[in-house]
Amino acid sequence: MRNCNQIYMELIHVVQNEWDVYFETALVMLHEIMQNNEKGKPTVMIVPVGPTEQYGILARLVNELSLSLHNVHFFNMDEYLIDKKCWVPFNHPLCFRRRMEEEFFCRVNPELVMSESQRHFPKPGEEAEFDALLDSFGGADLCVGGLGINGHLAFNEPPEDNTVYTVDEFASLCTRILPVSRETRTVNAIGYQRGDLYGMPQWCITIGMKQILSSRSIFIALNREWQHGILRQTLCNTIQAQIPATLLRTHSNVRFCTTEKIAQGIV
């Protein structure tokens, strides 16, 4: 059994500062696209909104290298909902679809960017179709993401106290609609809504743990100081549904990238 120190050394790439995390994330995505373009095969990625700062860097690299994204598919992890049936409007300040457009798609030269039909978001009522489309590519080549304060991946929130999942059951969850946890609403209200907790959406749609863990590689970018705590729990706590990120340790090709400050004192 590997101890925490061994896991730390094997899985975490420590960089100097926050911008370096975004740069490393952009490079990982760029490398995947270039490698697959050379092979003449599509690149299929599960991508986040949180963090997003890597997208501007990636767009600039794509433009500078004249790198075609015509064979690239982005499957976005999640989106906020106004209720159990509808996405938040495109002009909502937290809309992930809008942020992807502004922070990546519109920054890539039009002759290089992938078509809108290759920009996939999970949509209420079409969860099975979303998963089936990803499955039709054989799953994702790469899943890029972050970690929530409670260990969520995408919006795969920990089960509530009255719900019990085994690790295998939680790992098998597919794309679905669920409430956003109080912890996530609070942290995101501070980070993105100037503390407006009561203005936070209470529902979301998320890609499943099954789709994330079926990716051939996973890259987790940690850019916030408070992520020190959940990174430590992810690496050292028991693998459990109550801390979804601990399930990453069941994957054979997962990497974390974080800053010296966040990594300091983890083990």
Backbone bond lengths (Angstrom), bond angles and torsions (degrees), N, CA, C in turn:
res aa  C-N    CA-C-N  psi(-1)  N-CA   C-N-CA  omega(-1)  CA-C   N-CA-C  phi
1 M - - - 1.455 - - 1.523 109.28 -
2 R 1.352 117.10 127.08 1.453 120.45 178.56 1.521 110.36 -74.35
3 N 1.341 116.63 139.03 1.451 118.69 175.01 1.524 109.95 -86.13
4 C 1.347 115.01 175.76 1.465 119.38 -176.46 1.518 112.13 -60.26
5 N 1.319 117.07 -38.55 1.459 119.84 -178.25 1.524 111.51 -64.16
6 Q 1.334 116.99 -39.67 1.463 120.36 177.76 1.521 111.10 -65.79
7 I 1.335 116.20 -42.97 1.463 120.75 178.35 1.528 109.98 -61.07
8 Y 1.330 116.26 -43.96 1.463 122.08 179.86 1.528 110.36 -57.24
9 M 1.322 116.90 -49.24 1.455 121.45 -176.84 1.522 111.72 -65.08
10 E 1.332 117.25 -35.13 1.456 121.24 -174.96 1.525 112.81 -79.98
11 L 1.321 117.64 -33.72 1.454 120.61 -166.91 1.520 115.03 -104.95
12 I 1.327 118.77 -24.76 1.460 120.38 -170.18 1.525 111.75 -104.17
13 H 1.326 114.56 129.73 1.458 121.46 170.38 1.527 106.93 -103.05
14 V 1.316 116.98 115.52 1.459 121.79 -176.72 1.527 109.15 -97.93
15 V 1.329 115.84 126.73 1.458 121.78 178.16 1.530 108.78 -116.34
16 Q 1.324 116.20 171.85 1.464 119.26 -169.82 1.518 113.29 -72.49
17 N 1.338 116.90 -46.98 1.460 117.87 -173.61 1.524 111.41 -143.47
18 E 1.325 115.71 -179.98 1.465 121.70 -173.84 1.524 112.19 -60.47
19 W 1.334 117.56 -44.04 1.466 119.21 -178.46 1.522 110.80 -59.84
20 D 1.329 117.48 -35.05 1.462 120.84 179.42 1.525 111.69 -63.02
21 V 1.333 116.76 -33.06 1.469 119.81 176.37 1.530 109.82 -61.60
22 Y 1.323 116.14 -44.89 1.469 119.76 180.00 1.528 110.98 -65.87
23 F 1.318 115.85 -40.00 1.467 119.86 179.89 1.528 110.66 -64.27
24 E 1.327 116.64 -44.47 1.465 120.19 178.72 1.523 110.57 -62.07
25 T 1.323 116.74 -40.40 1.462 120.65 179.16 1.523 110.63 -62.86
26 A 1.328 116.59 -44.74 1.460 120.46 178.10 1.525 111.14 -61.72
27 L 1.330 117.09 -40.08 1.465 120.55 179.80 1.522 111.61 -65.34
28 V 1.321 116.96 -40.08 1.467 120.34 178.18 1.527 110.21 -61.76
29 M 1.320 116.51 -44.32 1.467 120.15 178.84 1.522 111.06 -65.90
30 L 1.335 115.67 -43.62 1.462 120.30 179.21 1.522 111.11 -59.88
31 H 1.313 117.13 -46.15 1.464 121.42 -179.25 1.520 110.85 -59.97
32 E 1.317 117.24 -41.38 1.470 120.37 -179.53 1.523 110.49 -63.08
33 I 1.326 116.56 -43.06 1.464 120.54 -179.95 1.526 110.96 -65.73
34 M 1.324 116.58 -47.38 1.462 119.86 -178.58 1.521 111.21 -62.83
35 Q 1.295 117.29 -42.51 1.461 121.43 -179.77 1.521 111.18 -61.41
36 N 1.333 116.63 -44.38 1.457 119.81 -179.03 1.520 112.25 -73.39
37 N 1.345 117.59 -34.97 1.463 119.87 175.18 1.528 110.96 -59.72
38 E 1.329 115.65 -41.25 1.464 119.65 178.92 1.525 111.70 -62.74
39 K 1.309 116.31 -32.94 1.464 121.31 179.86 1.523 112.47 -84.61
40 G 1.334 116.49 -7.86 1.458 120.30 -178.82 1.514 113.25 72.05
41 K 1.337 116.90 28.67 1.455 120.51 -179.78 1.515 110.41 -121.81
42 P 1.328 117.18 156.54 1.462 119.20 -179.97 1.520 112.18 -67.90
43 T 1.312 115.30 153.54 1.462 122.26 171.62 1.515 107.65 -106.64
44 V 1.311 116.19 124.95 1.464 122.05 -177.99 1.523 107.70 -119.96
45 M 1.337 116.62 117.77 1.453 121.44 -177.81 1.522 110.67 -125.54
46 I 1.322 115.44 140.41 1.456 122.43 164.08 1.518 106.03 -92.85
47 V 1.338 116.66 125.10 1.467 120.03 -171.82 1.525 110.85 -128.71
48 P 1.340 116.58 155.10 1.462 121.34 -175.59 1.520 113.74 -105.36
49 V 1.320 115.08 164.97 1.462 121.50 156.61 1.521 104.45 -115.36
50 G 1.286 116.30 92.57 1.460 124.58 -172.18 1.523 108.34 123.36
51 P 1.352 116.43 90.26 1.468 126.45 -1.73 1.530 112.12 -78.80
52 T 1.334 115.70 168.16 1.470 120.58 176.50 1.520 113.12 -126.68
53 E 1.319 118.14 -12.60 1.460 119.93 -173.61 1.523 113.37 -62.02
54 Q 1.314 117.96 -18.13 1.464 120.70 177.05 1.526 112.00 -68.42
55 Y 1.322 117.75 -23.40 1.458 119.52 -173.87 1.521 112.82 -68.01
56 G 1.325 117.41 -38.90 1.462 119.30 177.24 1.520 111.69 -63.23
57 I 1.333 116.12 -39.30 1.468 120.51 177.84 1.518 109.97 -65.60
58 L 1.340 115.96 -46.29 1.464 119.78 -179.64 1.523 111.03 -61.73
59 A 1.329 117.24 -41.80 1.465 120.42 179.83 1.529 110.63 -60.71
60 R 1.321 116.40 -42.28 1.470 118.90 -179.96 1.525 111.13 -65.26
61 L 1.335 117.00 -41.43 1.466 120.12 178.47 1.523 111.11 -64.35
62 V 1.317 116.54 -41.82 1.469 120.74 178.52 1.522 109.95 -59.84
63 N 1.325 116.40 -45.35 1.464 120.30 -178.98 1.524 111.83 -66.29
64 E 1.337 116.74 -43.95 1.459 120.73 -179.14 1.522 112.02 -63.42
65 L 1.331 116.32 -35.10 1.464 121.30 -177.81 1.531 112.59 -92.27
66 S 1.339 116.75 -2.34 1.472 121.29 -174.77 1.538 110.16 50.95
67 L 1.306 114.60 47.11 1.465 121.50 -175.97 1.521 110.09 -88.58
68 S 1.305 116.70 120.40 1.456 120.72 -179.09 1.524 111.07 -72.97
69 L 1.332 114.71 134.53 1.464 121.46 173.21 1.532 110.99 -106.82
70 H 1.309 116.30 16.88 1.465 120.17 -174.65 1.520 113.04 -65.81
71 N 1.321 116.35 -18.16 1.467 119.94 -179.62 1.533 110.83 -114.83
72 V 1.343 115.46 26.05 1.463 121.62 -179.10 1.521 109.97 -110.18
73 H 1.320 115.69 135.75 1.469 122.50 174.84 1.520 108.83 -119.05
74 F 1.328 115.72 126.08 1.463 121.81 172.52 1.528 108.90 -102.34
75 F 1.305 116.30 124.66 1.458 122.21 171.28 1.524 106.92 -107.29
76 N 1.322 116.33 103.90 1.450 118.26 179.60 1.520 110.90 -70.24
77 M 1.329 114.62 143.62 1.461 120.76 -172.88 1.520 113.72 -65.55
78 D 1.326 117.08 -38.54 1.455 117.96 -164.49 1.513 111.24 -164.90
79 E 1.322 114.73 176.43 1.460 121.83 175.24 1.523 108.30 -161.39
80 Y 1.326 115.55 149.17 1.459 120.91 173.17 1.534 109.98 -75.40
81 L 1.329 115.20 151.12 1.454 122.29 177.65 1.526 109.91 -122.68
82 I 1.336 116.30 150.99 1.464 119.52 174.08 1.523 110.94 -85.12
83 D 1.325 116.26 -21.02 1.463 122.68 174.05 1.520 106.36 -158.33
84 K 1.317 118.68 -163.17 1.456 120.56 -176.31 1.529 113.13 -77.30
85 K 1.327 117.40 -1.15 1.460 119.78 -173.03 1.521 115.12 -123.50
86 C 1.333 118.48 -18.24 1.468 119.53 -168.69 1.524 112.37 -131.43
87 W 1.343 115.42 137.91 1.452 121.38 168.70 1.536 109.79 -58.23
88 V 1.328 117.07 154.36 1.460 119.24 165.98 1.527 107.77 -63.30
89 P 1.315 118.86 152.47 1.470 120.36 179.67 1.527 111.50 -60.50
90 F 1.327 115.38 155.97 1.461 121.04 -177.94 1.527 111.42 -60.47
91 N 1.343 117.57 -29.98 1.467 120.90 -178.45 1.522 112.81 -88.72
92 H 1.316 118.11 3.64 1.468 121.27 177.61 1.527 108.53 -66.40
93 P 1.336 118.64 139.16 1.472 119.95 -176.48 1.529 113.88 -61.83
94 L 1.329 118.44 -20.49 1.457 120.93 -179.76 1.531 113.41 -103.67
95 C 1.324 117.13 6.09 1.468 120.17 -176.70 1.524 110.84 -63.05
96 F 1.322 116.78 119.90 1.459 121.33 179.69 1.526 111.75 -70.23
97 R 1.320 117.24 -33.61 1.466 119.71 179.80 1.522 110.11 -63.21
98 R 1.324 116.93 -41.54 1.464 120.72 178.22 1.517 111.25 -66.77
99 R 1.323 116.57 -42.02 1.462 119.12 -177.86 1.528 111.34 -65.04
100 M 1.322 117.81 -37.44 1.466 119.67 176.19 1.527 110.98 -64.02
101 E 1.319 116.46 -39.45 1.462 120.25 178.70 1.528 110.50 -63.64
102 E 1.322 116.39 -46.95 1.463 120.23 -175.29 1.528 112.51 -74.87
103 E 1.325 116.88 -35.57 1.464 119.53 -171.93 1.527 113.57 -94.32
104 F 1.344 116.35 -13.30 1.470 117.14 178.21 1.516 113.10 -137.61
105 F 1.304 118.28 -64.67 1.469 120.25 -168.65 1.528 112.68 -56.58
106 C 1.333 117.84 -43.11 1.470 118.93 -177.47 1.522 112.02 -77.99
107 R 1.323 118.69 -9.45 1.462 121.80 178.71 1.530 112.36 -90.74
108 V 1.310 117.33 -16.59 1.461 120.87 178.51 1.525 108.65 -85.15
109 N 1.326 116.66 138.37 1.459 119.85 177.79 1.519 110.36 -52.79
110 P 1.337 117.62 134.41 1.465 121.00 -175.13 1.518 113.95 -54.26
111 E 1.332 117.32 -33.16 1.467 119.35 -178.25 1.532 112.16 -76.14
112 L 1.334 117.65 -8.99 1.463 121.40 -178.23 1.519 113.36 -108.09
113 V 1.323 118.06 -28.82 1.457 121.67 -170.80 1.529 111.64 -69.36
114 M 1.327 115.94 151.11 1.461 120.43 176.40 1.526 110.45 -69.07
115 S 1.316 116.32 155.43 1.462 120.55 179.90 1.525 109.88 -69.55
116 E 1.324 115.74 161.58 1.468 120.33 179.13 1.521 111.36 -61.69
117 S 1.327 117.19 -27.76 1.460 120.55 179.67 1.529 112.66 -69.38
118 Q 1.335 116.60 -9.43 1.463 121.41 179.23 1.536 112.10 -107.97
119 R 1.330 115.45 13.42 1.464 122.25 176.87 1.524 106.84 -112.84
120 H 1.300 116.79 99.89 1.459 121.65 -168.23 1.529 111.28 -105.48
121 F 1.331 115.94 131.83 1.458 122.56 175.57 1.526 108.90 -125.12
122 P 1.334 117.42 140.20 1.468 118.55 175.84 1.527 109.68 -66.11
123 K 1.318 116.08 132.62 1.463 121.00 -175.15 1.522 109.98 -123.27
124 P 1.332 117.34 134.66 1.470 119.33 178.19 1.519 111.96 -55.11
125 G 1.314 116.24 133.19 1.458 122.25 -177.98 1.508 114.09 88.84
126 E 1.366 116.76 -9.58 1.459 120.85 -178.95 1.527 111.15 -127.69
127 E 1.337 115.42 30.43 1.461 120.46 -176.89 1.526 111.47 -62.56
128 A 1.327 116.39 -45.38 1.467 119.90 -177.79 1.522 110.91 -65.54
129 E 1.329 117.10 -36.63 1.456 120.54 179.17 1.527 111.20 -66.60
130 F 1.329 116.17 -38.78 1.466 121.29 177.44 1.523 110.19 -60.25
131 D 1.327 116.45 -48.17 1.464 120.55 179.95 1.524 111.33 -65.61
132 A 1.334 116.20 -39.12 1.470 119.72 -179.20 1.524 110.99 -65.67
133 L 1.326 116.90 -38.10 1.465 119.77 178.73 1.518 110.39 -64.68
134 L 1.322 117.03 -43.96 1.467 119.94 177.17 1.525 110.29 -62.48
135 D 1.311 116.67 -41.87 1.472 120.65 178.44 1.521 111.83 -62.36
136 S 1.342 116.42 -32.07 1.465 119.98 -177.34 1.526 111.84 -65.68
137 F 1.334 116.75 -20.94 1.461 121.32 175.38 1.520 111.98 -90.91
138 G 1.316 116.20 0.61 1.457 119.81 -175.52 1.510 112.62 82.58
139 G 1.343 116.88 21.17 1.456 121.43 -177.11 1.515 111.37 87.02
140 A 1.321 115.45 -179.67 1.461 121.13 -176.66 1.523 111.41 -85.08
141 D 1.329 115.47 142.26 1.468 120.46 170.62 1.521 110.07 -69.11
142 L 1.333 115.72 -38.78 1.450 121.72 -173.41 1.515 109.11 -145.70
143 C 1.324 116.50 135.02 1.461 122.76 170.40 1.524 107.38 -114.11
144 V 1.323 115.93 122.47 1.463 122.16 176.53 1.520 107.72 -109.15
145 G 1.339 117.29 137.42 1.455 118.80 179.58 1.504 112.65 -164.12
146 G 1.325 114.68 -174.73 1.448 122.97 174.07 1.521 108.86 -126.49
147 L 1.315 117.05 -167.84 1.464 122.27 178.05 1.517 109.53 -127.93
148 G 1.329 116.06 134.61 1.450 120.44 172.10 1.515 111.03 -78.07
149 I 1.340 116.06 165.88 1.461 120.34 -175.77 1.529 111.96 -63.94
150 N 1.342 116.28 -25.12 1.461 120.71 177.88 1.524 111.86 -99.26
151 G 1.320 116.40 9.35 1.454 120.14 177.76 1.508 114.33 90.37
152 H 1.328 117.27 11.13 1.471 116.15 179.47 1.529 110.90 -69.42
153 L 1.332 114.98 148.72 1.463 124.78 171.82 1.514 106.47 -115.76
154 A 1.344 117.26 129.61 1.456 120.11 -164.01 1.532 105.36 53.57
155 F 1.343 118.54 -132.06 1.458 120.17 172.92 1.528 110.60 -109.42
156 N 1.315 117.02 32.14 1.458 120.23 174.06 1.528 108.41 -76.90
157 E 1.334 115.18 82.48 1.453 121.79 -176.40 1.527 110.86 -71.47
158 P 1.338 117.35 151.10 1.465 119.08 175.24 1.528 110.50 -58.71
159 P 1.329 117.53 148.97 1.467 119.80 176.63 1.518 111.15 -59.15
160 E 1.326 116.05 146.53 1.460 119.49 173.30 1.525 109.46 -67.85
161 D 1.331 116.07 163.90 1.460 121.08 -171.85 1.524 113.70 -58.39
162 N 1.321 117.00 -28.80 1.469 119.14 -177.71 1.524 112.71 -92.39
163 T 1.338 117.04 7.53 1.461 121.60 178.38 1.521 108.83 -117.93
164 V 1.337 115.64 131.02 1.454 120.68 -177.48 1.523 109.51 -117.36
165 Y 1.334 116.37 126.30 1.460 122.53 174.13 1.522 108.60 -123.80
166 T 1.318 116.21 138.55 1.455 118.83 165.28 1.528 107.80 -75.25
167 V 1.315 116.44 167.00 1.464 120.35 177.68 1.524 110.11 -59.46
168 D 1.319 117.43 -44.17 1.471 120.66 -178.96 1.525 111.40 -64.31
169 E 1.323 117.22 -40.14 1.464 120.15 179.56 1.526 110.66 -64.84
170 F 1.330 116.62 -43.53 1.462 119.42 -179.43 1.524 110.53 -67.40
171 A 1.320 117.01 -37.63 1.463 120.95 179.47 1.523 111.90 -67.20
172 S 1.319 118.11 -16.97 1.466 122.40 -177.72 1.523 112.80 -94.97
173 L 1.333 118.13 -2.02 1.458 120.77 -178.57 1.524 110.71 -65.65
174 C 1.331 115.98 136.14 1.468 122.14 -179.83 1.523 110.05 -103.85
175 T 1.313 116.43 -173.89 1.457 122.25 -178.71 1.525 109.73 -59.66
176 R 1.340 116.36 134.63 1.451 119.65 -173.31 1.528 110.41 -163.08
177 I 1.334 114.70 168.68 1.459 123.63 175.32 1.522 108.31 -98.52
178 L 1.334 116.62 138.81 1.462 120.08 177.70 1.518 110.23 -156.99
179 P 1.341 117.18 163.11 1.470 119.49 175.89 1.518 110.52 -70.25
180 V 1.330 116.16 147.97 1.452 121.57 172.03 1.528 107.56 -80.69
181 S 1.312 117.38 132.40 1.462 120.78 -176.63 1.519 111.44 -66.84
182 R 1.337 115.41 158.43 1.462 120.61 178.41 1.526 110.81 -60.79
183 E 1.336 116.80 -39.93 1.468 119.77 -179.56 1.519 110.89 -62.08
184 T 1.326 116.92 -43.93 1.458 120.50 -179.12 1.517 111.22 -67.27
185 R 1.319 116.94 -42.81 1.468 119.37 178.23 1.525 111.07 -60.72
186 T 1.332 116.83 -39.95 1.464 120.28 -178.03 1.525 111.17 -66.80
187 V 1.334 116.96 -50.30 1.461 120.43 -179.08 1.528 110.64 -61.74
188 N 1.320 117.31 -43.66 1.460 120.17 -178.06 1.526 111.98 -71.65
189 A 1.325 117.05 -30.27 1.468 119.26 174.71 1.522 110.41 -63.89
190 I 1.331 116.53 -40.37 1.467 120.58 177.40 1.522 110.73 -66.89
191 G 1.337 116.37 -42.56 1.460 120.39 -174.17 1.516 114.90 -78.70
192 Y 1.334 116.77 -31.13 1.471 118.74 -169.82 1.527 114.64 -128.44
193 Q 1.338 117.81 -12.00 1.464 119.98 -174.08 1.526 112.16 -124.11
194 R 1.341 116.52 18.48 1.472 121.02 178.81 1.527 110.53 53.76
195 G 1.336 115.17 36.94 1.455 120.57 175.48 1.515 115.23 83.76
196 D 1.331 118.88 8.10 1.469 121.64 -177.53 1.531 109.82 -80.80
197 L 1.321 115.93 76.36 1.465 121.19 -178.61 1.520 111.55 -58.88
198 Y 1.329 116.95 -40.10 1.453 119.68 -175.00 1.519 112.66 -78.41
199 G 1.331 116.57 -9.46 1.454 120.23 173.61 1.509 113.92 -92.82
200 M 1.344 116.60 1.32 1.463 120.49 -179.04 1.529 110.83 -77.53
201 P 1.336 117.69 137.66 1.462 119.53 171.90 1.525 110.37 -59.18
202 Q 1.325 116.06 145.31 1.455 120.72 -177.80 1.524 113.07 -103.40
203 W 1.327 116.51 -4.23 1.471 120.24 -179.21 1.519 110.18 -128.15
204 C 1.314 115.16 157.32 1.464 120.53 178.98 1.521 108.98 -151.72
205 I 1.312 114.21 165.92 1.464 121.25 168.11 1.517 106.33 -122.47
206 T 1.325 116.44 137.61 1.466 119.82 -174.80 1.518 111.40 -136.94
207 I 1.311 114.93 146.68 1.457 119.92 168.23 1.519 108.20 -63.99
208 G 1.329 117.04 152.61 1.454 120.10 -174.60 1.512 114.09 -83.84
209 M 1.327 114.23 162.09 1.463 119.90 172.51 1.525 110.38 -59.66
210 K 1.320 116.49 -34.01 1.470 119.68 -179.88 1.516 110.80 -59.60
211 Q 1.313 116.80 -44.59 1.465 120.98 -178.21 1.539 110.64 -69.03
212 I 1.331 116.68 -39.43 1.462 119.47 178.65 1.521 110.70 -64.53
213 L 1.326 116.07 -49.59 1.469 120.22 -175.27 1.522 112.62 -73.16
214 S 1.336 117.28 -14.19 1.468 120.91 176.27 1.520 112.39 -85.69
215 S 1.332 117.06 -6.98 1.469 120.39 177.99 1.523 110.11 -64.54
216 R 1.332 116.14 146.92 1.464 119.05 -178.50 1.524 112.13 -70.72
217 S 1.319 117.38 -28.03 1.460 120.48 173.43 1.522 108.63 -146.36
218 I 1.335 115.61 152.85 1.466 122.56 -178.58 1.523 108.22 -131.10
219 F 1.328 115.84 132.77 1.458 121.90 179.26 1.517 107.91 -126.17
220 I 1.332 116.95 118.77 1.457 122.49 -177.72 1.525 109.17 -109.32
221 A 1.321 116.34 119.72 1.465 122.71 -179.03 1.526 108.97 -103.00
222 L 1.330 115.95 125.01 1.460 121.77 -177.59 1.522 108.93 -117.63
223 N 1.328 115.93 115.95 1.465 121.37 -170.16 1.517 113.88 -124.26
224 R 1.324 118.86 -3.25 1.455 122.64 -177.53 1.524 110.41 -112.04
225 E 1.333 116.72 140.13 1.463 119.67 -175.79 1.525 112.36 -60.24
226 W 1.338 117.23 -34.51 1.457 119.21 -179.10 1.523 112.49 -67.37
227 Q 1.338 118.08 -12.37 1.460 120.14 179.32 1.529 112.69 -74.91
228 H 1.329 117.08 -7.12 1.461 120.29 173.14 1.524 110.34 -53.27
229 G 1.328 116.37 -46.96 1.458 120.34 -175.60 1.512 113.26 -64.87
230 I 1.328 116.74 -46.57 1.467 118.25 -177.29 1.524 110.91 -74.15
231 L 1.332 118.70 -27.34 1.459 119.39 174.48 1.521 110.12 -65.00
232 R 1.316 116.31 -42.33 1.464 119.83 178.46 1.524 110.75 -61.25
233 Q 1.336 116.68 -44.75 1.461 119.97 179.43 1.532 111.17 -65.11
234 T 1.308 116.46 -38.78 1.459 121.13 179.90 1.520 111.51 -60.63
235 L 1.320 115.92 -40.53 1.454 120.28 -176.70 1.525 113.66 -81.39
236 C 1.316 117.41 -30.40 1.461 119.48 -165.93 1.521 115.42 -120.12
237 N 1.312 118.47 -17.45 1.458 119.48 -179.33 1.528 110.08 -81.31
238 T 1.320 116.27 168.99 1.460 121.76 176.72 1.524 109.72 -62.42
239 I 1.307 117.74 140.46 1.462 121.73 175.33 1.522 107.87 -66.41
240 Q 1.337 116.27 120.29 1.464 120.28 -171.06 1.520 110.55 -158.76
241 A 1.323 115.72 152.85 1.462 121.36 177.57 1.519 111.86 -65.30
242 Q 1.342 118.34 -28.58 1.454 120.92 -178.68 1.531 112.41 -67.62
243 I 1.316 116.85 -19.06 1.474 121.55 171.59 1.528 105.76 -126.98
244 P 1.334 117.98 84.69 1.467 120.07 -171.96 1.519 114.58 -51.84
245 A 1.334 117.94 -35.53 1.459 120.18 -176.71 1.522 112.73 -63.92
246 T 1.334 118.57 -21.20 1.465 119.36 177.69 1.520 111.35 -63.58
247 L 1.345 117.34 -22.84 1.461 120.00 178.94 1.521 112.21 -67.41
248 L 1.331 117.14 -15.94 1.456 119.82 176.17 1.524 111.06 -59.94
249 R 1.319 117.21 -26.66 1.464 120.14 -178.38 1.522 112.18 -73.03
250 T 1.317 117.26 -5.97 1.463 120.05 173.99 1.525 111.35 -87.91
251 H 1.332 117.04 -6.77 1.468 122.17 -176.55 1.525 109.49 -93.42
252 S 1.316 116.57 142.54 1.467 120.86 -174.48 1.522 113.82 -84.64
253 N 1.343 117.91 -11.15 1.467 119.53 -176.07 1.523 109.68 -142.23
254 V 1.328 116.05 71.83 1.462 121.47 178.16 1.516 108.91 -122.20
255 R 1.334 115.63 140.64 1.457 121.90 178.66 1.523 109.33 -133.13
256 F 1.327 115.75 144.56 1.451 122.69 174.24 1.524 108.11 -113.28
257 C 1.318 115.64 143.66 1.464 120.72 173.58 1.511 107.53 -128.99
258 T 1.336 116.45 126.94 1.449 119.94 -179.31 1.521 109.73 -152.18
259 T 1.322 115.21 175.82 1.464 120.87 -176.51 1.521 111.11 -88.54
260 E 1.327 114.31 164.02 1.464 120.34 176.80 1.525 110.45 -58.29
261 K 1.318 116.80 -40.06 1.460 120.56 -176.88 1.517 111.62 -66.14
262 I 1.322 117.60 -41.75 1.467 120.86 179.51 1.523 110.80 -69.86
263 A 1.319 116.59 -39.03 1.461 120.71 -175.96 1.522 112.75 -75.92
264 Q 1.316 117.58 -22.36 1.459 121.33 -173.80 1.522 111.66 -58.73
265 G 1.347 115.74 126.25 1.456 121.11 174.36 1.509 115.49 80.50
266 I 1.322 117.34 10.58 1.468 118.76 -179.36 1.517 110.34 -67.22
267 V 1.325 116.42 -40.29 1.475 119.76 -179.96 1.521 109.90 -125.12
